Amino acid sequence: MNLLFDESLSPRLVPLLRDLFPESESALRNGLARTGDRQILEYAVAHDFVLVSTDNDFERLLVQFPAAKVVILRSCDYPTEIAANVLRRNAIRIVELATSQDQLIFLER
């Protein structure tokens, strides 16, 4: 189970979380920059990623993508290292999301 970091998040999260999510990708580094939320979510679903974003717009798109899994970092105006720690602290919840009926979790700092 791996993560796709939306363009709203730093690509530095990929190496910071490589030990937990080794095949993760950044939308800024794989050709998805400025393609739009729908295209990013389509890519995540097609490649079996859990999408991580700060953008609440993904919540409304989930209706159109029943297989999608999304993690929203709420109020993420903090440094990348803190975002990595929030994701690290919630790694079990994120892994469980990948196999649950739920599509979305919100994480707070």
DSSP file (Angstrom, degrees, kcal/mol; ACC not computed):
  #  RESIDUE AA STRUCTURE BP1 BP2  ACC     N-H-->O    O-->H-N    N-H-->O    O-->H-N    TCO  KAPPA ALPHA  PHI   PSI    X-CA   Y-CA   Z-CA
    1    1 A M              0   0    0      0, 0.0     2,-0.3     0, 0.0    22,-0.2   0.000 360.0 360.0 360.0 127.8    0.0    0.0    0.0
    2    2 A N  E     -a   49   0A   0     46,-0.7    48,-2.5    21,-0.1     2,-0.3  -0.864 360.0-121.0-133.5 164.9    1.5    3.3   -1.1
    3    3 A L  E     -a   50   0A   0     -2,-0.3    22,-2.3    18,-0.2     2,-0.5  -0.777   5.6-154.9-108.7 146.7    0.7    7.0   -1.1
    4    4 A L  E     -ab  51  25A   0     46,-2.3    48,-2.9    -2,-0.3     2,-0.6  -0.986  20.1-146.2-115.2 117.6    0.3    9.5   -3.8
    5    5 A F  E     -ab  52  26A   0     20,-2.8    22,-3.0    -2,-0.5    23,-0.3  -0.746  16.3-128.2 -88.5 123.3    1.0   13.0   -2.5
    6    6 A D    >   -     0   0    0     46,-3.0     3,-2.1    -2,-0.6    22,-0.2  -0.137  29.9-100.7 -61.8 163.1   -1.1   15.7   -4.2
    7    7 A E  T 3  S+     0   0    0      1,-0.3    -1,-0.1    25,-0.1    46,-0.1   0.624 118.6  71.7 -65.9 -11.5    0.6   18.7   -5.6
    8    8 A S  T 3  S+     0   0    0      2,-0.1     2,-0.3    47,-0.0    -1,-0.3   0.579  93.9  67.5 -77.0  -8.6   -0.4   20.7   -2.5
    9    9 A L  S <  S-     0   0    0     -3,-2.1    19,-0.2    43,-0.2    18,-0.1  -0.861  94.7 -99.8-115.7 148.7    2.2   18.7   -0.5
   10   10 A S    >   -     0   0    0     -2,-0.3     3,-1.7     1,-0.1     4,-0.2  -0.346  19.6-133.8 -65.5 138.7    5.9   18.7   -0.8
   11   11 A P  T >  S+     0   0    0      0, 0.0     3,-1.4     0, 0.0    -1,-0.1   0.641  98.8  82.2 -65.4 -12.6    7.6   15.9   -2.8
   12   12 A R  T 3> S+     0   0    0      1,-0.3     4,-1.7     2,-0.2     5,-0.1   0.679  73.8  74.8 -65.4 -15.5   10.0   15.7    0.1
   13   13 A L  H <> S+     0   0    0     -3,-1.7     4,-1.7     1,-0.2    -1,-0.3   0.823  83.6  67.3 -64.8 -29.5    7.3   13.5    1.9
   14   14 A V  H <4 S+     0   0    0     -3,-1.4     3,-0.5     1,-0.2     4,-0.2   0.966 108.3  33.7 -57.9 -56.7    8.3   10.6   -0.4
   15   15 A P  H >4 S+     0   0    0      0, 0.0     3,-0.8     0, 0.0     4,-0.3   0.842 114.4  60.1 -69.7 -29.3   11.8   10.1    1.0
   16   16 A L  H 3< S+     0   0    0     -4,-1.7    -2,-0.2     1,-0.2     3,-0.2   0.796 117.4  30.8 -66.4 -26.1   10.6   11.1    4.5
   17   17 A L  T >X S+     0   0    0     -4,-1.7     4,-3.0    -3,-0.5     3,-1.1   0.203  83.7 113.1-115.8  14.4    8.1    8.2    4.6
   18   18 A R  T <4 S+     0   0    0     -3,-0.8    -1,-0.1     1,-0.3    -2,-0.1   0.819  72.4  60.5 -58.5 -32.8    9.9    5.7    2.4
   19   19 A D  T 34 S+     0   0    0     -4,-0.3    -1,-0.3     1,-0.2    -2,-0.1   0.819 117.7  29.5 -66.6 -29.5   10.4    3.3    5.3
   20   20 A L  T <4 S+     0   0    0     -3,-1.1    -2,-0.2     1,-0.2    -1,-0.2   0.807 137.0  24.1 -95.8 -36.9    6.6    3.0    5.8
   21   21 A F  S >< S+     0   0    0     -4,-3.0     3,-1.5    -7,-0.2   -18,-0.2  -0.692  71.8 176.0-131.5  76.6    5.4    3.5    2.2
   22   22 A P  T 3  S+     0   0    0      0, 0.0    -1,-0.1     0, 0.0    -4,-0.1   0.696  74.6  45.5 -65.5 -25.9    8.3    2.6    0.0
   23   23 A E  T 3  S+     0   0    0    -22,-0.2   -21,-0.1     2,-0.0    -5,-0.1   0.075  81.8 137.6-106.6  24.8    6.7    3.0   -3.5
   24   24 A S    <   -     0   0    0     -3,-1.5     2,-0.3   -10,-0.2   -20,-0.2  -0.240  33.8-160.0 -69.0 159.5    5.0    6.3   -2.8
   25   25 A E  E     -b    4   0A   0    -22,-2.3   -20,-2.8   -11,-0.0     2,-0.4  -0.915  14.6-129.7-137.6 161.9    5.0    9.1   -5.4
   26   26 A S  E >>  -b    5   0A   0     -2,-0.3     3,-1.5   -22,-0.2     4,-0.8  -0.952  13.7-140.4-112.9 134.5    4.5   12.8   -5.6
   27   27 A A  T 34>S+     0   0    0    -22,-3.0     5,-1.2    -2,-0.4     6,-0.7   0.778 105.5  60.0 -61.0 -25.5    2.1   14.4   -8.2
   28   28 A L  T 345S+     0   0    0    -23,-0.3    -1,-0.3   -19,-0.2     3,-0.1   0.680 110.9  39.3 -75.5 -16.8    4.7   17.1   -8.7
   29   29 A R  T <45S+     0   0    0     -3,-1.5    -1,-0.2     1,-0.1    -2,-0.2   0.425 109.9  55.6-113.7  -0.4    7.3   14.5   -9.8
   30   30 A N  T  <5S-     0   0    0     -4,-0.8    -2,-0.1    -3,-0.3    -1,-0.1   0.155 116.6 -90.9-122.7  21.9    5.3   12.1  -11.9
   31   31 A G  T   5S+     0   0    0     -4,-0.2    -3,-0.1    -3,-0.1    -4,-0.1   0.544  98.8 106.7  89.0   7.2    3.7   14.4  -14.5
   32   32 A L    > < +     0   0    0     -5,-1.2     3,-1.9    -6,-0.2     4,-0.4   0.449  40.1 127.9 -98.0  -0.8    0.5   15.1  -12.7
   33   33 A A  T 3  S-     0   0    0     -6,-0.7    -5,-0.1     1,-0.3   -27,-0.0  -0.340  84.9  -0.3 -59.5 131.4    1.3   18.7  -11.8
   34   34 A R  T 3  S+     0   0    0      1,-0.1    -1,-0.3    -2,-0.0     3,-0.1   0.692  96.2 117.4  63.3  23.2   -1.5   21.1  -12.9
   35   35 A T  S <  S-     0   0    0     -3,-1.9     4,-0.3     1,-0.2    -2,-0.1   0.652  77.4-110.4 -91.0 -15.7   -3.6   18.3  -14.4
   36   36 A G     >  -     0   0    0     -4,-0.4     4,-2.0     1,-0.1    -1,-0.2  -0.083  26.3 -79.5 102.6 156.7   -6.5   18.8  -12.0
   37   37 A D  H  > S+     0   0    0      1,-0.2     4,-2.6     2,-0.2     5,-0.2   0.877 123.7  54.6 -60.5 -42.5   -8.1   16.9   -9.1
   38   38 A R  H  > S+     0   0    0      1,-0.2     4,-2.5     2,-0.2    -1,-0.2   0.924 109.7  46.5 -60.1 -45.9  -10.0   14.5  -11.2
   39   39 A Q  H  > S+     0   0    0     -4,-0.3     4,-2.3     2,-0.2    -1,-0.2   0.892 112.4  50.6 -65.5 -39.6   -7.0   13.3  -13.2
   40   40 A I  H  X S+     0   0    0     -4,-2.0     4,-2.3     2,-0.2    -1,-0.2   0.919 112.3  46.5 -64.5 -43.0   -4.9   13.0  -10.0
   41   41 A L  H  X S+     0   0    0     -4,-2.6     4,-2.4     2,-0.2    -2,-0.2   0.893 110.4  53.0 -68.0 -38.5   -7.7   10.9   -8.4
   42   42 A E  H  X S+     0   0    0     -4,-2.5     4,-2.7    -5,-0.2    -2,-0.2   0.919 110.2  48.5 -59.1 -43.8   -8.0    8.7  -11.5
   43   43 A Y  H  X S+     0   0    0     -4,-2.3     4,-1.9     2,-0.2    -2,-0.2   0.922 110.0  51.8 -62.4 -45.1   -4.3    8.1  -11.4
   44   44 A A  H  <>S+     0   0    0     -4,-2.3     5,-3.1     1,-0.2     4,-0.2   0.924 113.4  44.0 -58.9 -45.6   -4.4    7.1   -7.7
   45   45 A V  H ><5S+     0   0    0     -4,-2.4     3,-1.2     1,-0.2    -2,-0.2   0.931 113.1  50.9 -65.6 -45.9   -7.2    4.7   -8.3
   46   46 A A  H 3<5S+     0   0    0     -4,-2.7    -1,-0.2     1,-0.3    -2,-0.2   0.796 118.0  38.7 -63.4 -29.2   -5.6    3.2  -11.4
   47   47 A H  T 3<5S-     0   0    0     -4,-1.9    -1,-0.3    -5,-0.2    -2,-0.2   0.224 113.1-113.7-109.5  12.9   -2.3    2.6   -9.7
   48   48 A D  T < 5 +     0   0    0     -3,-1.2   -46,-0.7    -4,-0.2     2,-0.3   0.873  63.2 149.2  60.6  43.1   -3.8    1.5   -6.3
   49   49 A F  E   < -a    2   0A   0     -5,-3.1     2,-0.6    -6,-0.2    20,-0.5  -0.748  49.9-129.7-100.6 152.4   -2.5    4.5   -4.3
   50   50 A V  E     -a    3   0A   0    -48,-2.5   -46,-2.3    -2,-0.3     2,-0.3  -0.927  34.0-132.6 -91.7 123.2   -4.1    6.2   -1.3
   51   51 A L  E     -ac   4  70A   0     18,-2.5    20,-3.2    -2,-0.6     2,-0.5  -0.619  18.1-161.7 -81.2 133.7   -4.2    9.9   -2.2
   52   52 A V  E     +ac   5  71A   0    -48,-2.9   -46,-3.0    -2,-0.3     2,-0.3  -0.976  26.1 146.9-116.4 127.5   -2.9   12.3    0.4
   53   53 A S  E     - c   0  72A   0     18,-2.6    20,-3.1    -2,-0.5   -48,-0.0  -0.918  52.8-139.8-148.9 170.3   -3.9   15.9    0.1
   54   54 A T  S    S+     0   0    0     -2,-0.3     2,-0.7    18,-0.2    21,-0.2   0.312  76.8 104.8-109.0   0.6   -4.8   19.1    1.9
   55   55 A D    >   -     0   0    0      1,-0.1     3,-1.3    19,-0.1     4,-0.2  -0.753  55.5-162.2 -94.2 113.1   -7.6   19.8   -0.7
   56   56 A N  T >> S+     0   0    0     -2,-0.7     3,-1.4     1,-0.3     4,-0.6   0.618  79.4  84.8 -68.6 -12.5  -11.1   19.2    0.6
   57   57 A D  H 3> S+     0   0    0      1,-0.3     4,-1.1     2,-0.2     3,-0.5   0.781  77.3  68.1 -60.4 -25.7  -12.4   19.1   -3.0
   58   58 A F  H <> S+     0   0    0     -3,-1.3     4,-1.0     1,-0.2    -1,-0.3   0.802  87.5  66.9 -65.7 -26.8  -11.4   15.4   -3.2
   59   59 A E  H X4 S+     0   0    0     -3,-1.4     3,-0.6     1,-0.2     4,-0.3   0.920 102.7  44.7 -60.0 -43.2  -14.2   14.6   -0.7
   60   60 A R  H >< S+     0   0    0     -4,-0.6     3,-0.7    -3,-0.5     4,-0.3   0.784 108.7  58.2 -72.8 -26.0  -16.9   15.6   -3.3
   61   61 A L  H >X S+     0   0    0     -4,-1.1     3,-1.4     1,-0.2     4,-0.6   0.696  84.5  81.5 -75.2 -18.4  -15.1   13.7   -6.0
   62   62 A L  G X< S+     0   0    0     -4,-1.0     3,-0.9    -3,-0.6     6,-0.2   0.800  79.9  66.1 -59.9 -28.9  -15.3   10.4   -4.1
   63   63 A V  G <4 S+     0   0    0     -3,-0.7    -1,-0.3    -4,-0.3    -2,-0.1   0.853 103.9  46.0 -59.7 -34.1  -18.8    9.8   -5.2
   64   64 A Q  G <4 S+     0   0    0     -3,-1.4    -1,-0.3    -4,-0.3    -2,-0.2   0.594 115.7  47.5 -85.0 -11.5  -17.5    9.5   -8.8
   65   65 A F    X<  +     0   0    0     -3,-0.9     3,-2.0    -4,-0.6    -1,-0.2  -0.695  61.9 175.4-131.5  78.7  -14.7    7.1   -7.8
   66   66 A P  T 3  S+     0   0    0      0, 0.0    -1,-0.1     0, 0.0    -4,-0.1   0.715  81.8  52.5 -61.7 -20.9  -16.0    4.4   -5.5
   67   67 A A  T 3  S+     0   0    0      2,-0.0     2,-0.1    36,-0.0    -5,-0.0   0.516  87.1 112.8 -90.6  -4.7  -12.6    2.6   -5.3
   68   68 A A    <   -     0   0    0     -3,-2.0     2,-0.4    -6,-0.2   -18,-0.1  -0.348  48.7-161.8 -73.0 148.0  -10.7    5.8   -4.3
   69   69 A K        -     0   0    0    -20,-0.5   -18,-2.5   -28,-0.1     2,-0.4  -1.000  13.3-176.7-128.9 129.5   -9.1    6.2   -0.9
   70   70 A V  E     -cd  51 104A   0     33,-3.0    35,-1.8    -2,-0.4     2,-0.5  -0.985  18.5-162.6-135.4 137.9   -8.2    9.7    0.3
   71   71 A V  E     -cd  52 105A   0    -20,-3.2   -18,-2.6    -2,-0.4     2,-0.5  -0.984  14.6-159.8-114.5 124.6   -6.4   11.1    3.3
   72   72 A I  E     -cd  53 106A   0     33,-2.7    35,-3.0    -2,-0.5     2,-0.8  -0.925   8.4-150.2-107.9 124.3   -7.0   14.8    3.9
   73   73 A L  E >   - d   0 107A   0    -20,-3.1     3,-0.7    -2,-0.5    35,-0.2  -0.835  24.4-142.9 -89.1 109.4   -4.5   16.7    6.1
   74   74 A R  T 3  S-     0   0    0     33,-2.5    35,-0.3    -2,-0.8     3,-0.2  -0.473  72.8  -1.2 -77.4 143.2   -6.7   19.5    7.7
   75   75 A S  T 3  S+     0   0    0      1,-0.2     2,-2.0   -21,-0.2    -1,-0.2   0.868  79.1 177.5  49.1  45.7   -5.3   22.9    8.2
   76   76 A C    <   +     0   0    0     -3,-0.7    -1,-0.2     1,-0.2    -3,-0.1  -0.500  31.2 128.8 -85.5  73.9   -1.9   21.8    6.9
   77   77 A D        +     0   0    0     -2,-2.0    -1,-0.2    -3,-0.2    -2,-0.1  -0.096  49.2 100.7-112.0  32.0    0.0   25.1    7.0
   78   78 A Y  S    S-     0   0    0      1,-0.2     5,-0.1     2,-0.0    -2,-0.0  -0.697  82.5 -73.3-115.3 166.2    2.9   23.5    8.9
   79   79 A P    >>  -     0   0    0      0, 0.0     4,-1.9     0, 0.0     3,-0.7  -0.109  42.4-111.6 -60.8 156.4    6.3   22.3    7.7
   80   80 A T  H 3> S+     0   0    0      1,-0.3     4,-2.6     2,-0.2     5,-0.2   0.844 116.0  59.0 -55.7 -39.1    6.8   19.2    5.7
   81   81 A E  H 3> S+     0   0    0      1,-0.2     4,-1.8     2,-0.2    -1,-0.3   0.871 106.1  48.1 -62.6 -36.4    8.5   17.4    8.6
   82   82 A I  H <> S+     0   0    0     -3,-0.7     4,-2.4     2,-0.2    -1,-0.2   0.905 109.6  52.2 -70.8 -40.7    5.4   17.9   10.8
   83   83 A A  H  X S+     0   0    0     -4,-1.9     4,-2.3     1,-0.2    -2,-0.2   0.914 108.9  51.5 -58.5 -42.0    3.1   16.6    8.0
   84   84 A A  H  X S+     0   0    0     -4,-2.6     4,-2.6     1,-0.2    -1,-0.2   0.901 109.4  49.7 -61.2 -40.8    5.4   13.5    7.8
   85   85 A N  H  X S+     0   0    0     -4,-1.8     4,-2.8     2,-0.2    -2,-0.2   0.887 108.4  52.5 -66.6 -38.6    5.0   13.0   11.5
   86   86 A V  H  X S+     0   0    0     -4,-2.4     4,-1.2     2,-0.2    -2,-0.2   0.935 113.5  44.1 -61.0 -45.7    1.2   13.3   11.3
   87   87 A L  H  < S+     0   0    0     -4,-2.3    -2,-0.2     2,-0.2     7,-0.2   0.893 112.9  51.5 -66.6 -39.5    1.2   10.6    8.6
   88   88 A R  H >< S+     0   0    0     -4,-2.6     3,-1.4     1,-0.2     4,-0.3   0.924 108.4  51.2 -62.3 -45.3    3.7    8.5   10.5
   89   89 A R  H 3< S+     0   0    0     -4,-2.8     3,-0.2     1,-0.3    -1,-0.2   0.783 116.8  41.5 -62.2 -27.0    1.6    8.6   13.7
   90   90 A N  T 3X S+     0   0    0     -4,-1.2     4,-2.3    -5,-0.2    -1,-0.3   0.118  77.1 118.1-107.9  19.2   -1.5    7.6   11.7
   91   91 A A  H <> S+     0   0    0     -3,-1.4     4,-2.6     1,-0.2     5,-0.2   0.871  75.6  51.6 -56.5 -41.0    0.2    4.9    9.5
   92   92 A I  H  > S+     0   0    0     -4,-0.3     4,-2.6    -3,-0.2    -1,-0.2   0.927 110.1  48.7 -64.8 -43.7   -2.0    2.1   10.9
   93   93 A R  H  > S+     0   0    0      2,-0.2     4,-2.0     1,-0.2    -1,-0.2   0.894 112.1  49.9 -61.0 -39.5   -5.2    4.1   10.1
   94   94 A I  H  X S+     0   0    0     -4,-2.3     4,-1.4     2,-0.2    -2,-0.2   0.923 111.4  47.3 -67.0 -44.4   -3.9    4.8    6.6
   95   95 A V  H  X S+     0   0    0     -4,-2.6     4,-0.6     1,-0.2     3,-0.2   0.907 112.2  50.6 -63.1 -41.7   -3.1    1.1    6.0
   96   96 A E  H >X S+     0   0    0     -4,-2.6     3,-1.0     1,-0.2     4,-0.7   0.856 103.3  60.3 -65.0 -34.5   -6.5    0.1    7.3
   97   97 A L  H >< S+     0   0    0     -4,-2.0     3,-1.0     1,-0.2    -1,-0.2   0.889  94.7  64.1 -58.4 -39.2   -8.2    2.6    5.1
   98   98 A A  H 3< S+     0   0    0     -4,-1.4    -1,-0.2     1,-0.3    -2,-0.2   0.779 114.4  30.2 -58.3 -28.2   -6.8    0.9    2.0
   99   99 A T  H << S+     0   0    0     -3,-1.0    -1,-0.3    -4,-0.6    -2,-0.2   0.345 104.4  93.2-113.9   4.9   -8.8   -2.3    2.8
  100  100 A S  S << S-     0   0    0     -3,-1.0    -3,-0.0    -4,-0.7    -4,-0.0  -0.396  82.6-114.6 -94.0 173.1  -11.9   -0.8    4.5
  101  101 A Q  S    S+     0   0    0     -2,-0.1    -1,-0.1     2,-0.0    -4,-0.1   0.704  90.4  96.4 -74.7 -21.7  -15.3    0.2    3.2
  102  102 A D        -     0   0    0      1,-0.1    -2,-0.2   -33,-0.0     3,-0.1  -0.305  55.3-166.9 -68.8 153.9  -14.4    3.8    4.1
  103  103 A Q        +     0   0    0      1,-0.2   -33,-3.0   -34,-0.1     2,-0.4   0.561  64.2  40.4-111.9 -15.8  -13.0    6.1    1.4
  104  104 A L  E     -d   70   0A   0    -35,-0.2     2,-0.4   -33,-0.0    -1,-0.2  -0.991  47.5-179.7-145.8 138.6  -11.8    9.0    3.5
  105  105 A I  E     -d   71   0A   0    -35,-1.8   -33,-2.7    -2,-0.4     2,-0.4  -0.994  17.7-146.0-133.8 146.5  -10.1   10.0    6.6
  106  106 A F  E     -d   72   0A   0     -2,-0.4     2,-0.4   -35,-0.2   -33,-0.2  -0.914  14.5-160.8-107.5 134.8   -9.2   13.4    8.0
  107  107 A L  E     -d   73   0A   0    -35,-3.0   -33,-2.5    -2,-0.4     2,-0.3  -0.943   0.5-157.5-118.3 140.1   -6.0   13.9   10.0
  108  108 A E              0   0    0     -2,-0.4   -33,-0.1   -35,-0.2   -32,-0.0  -0.768 360.0 360.0-109.6 157.1   -5.2   16.8   12.3
  109  109 A R              0   0    0    -35,-0.3    -1,-0.0    -2,-0.3   -34,-0.0   0.502 360.0 360.0 -60.2 360.0   -1.9   18.1   13.4
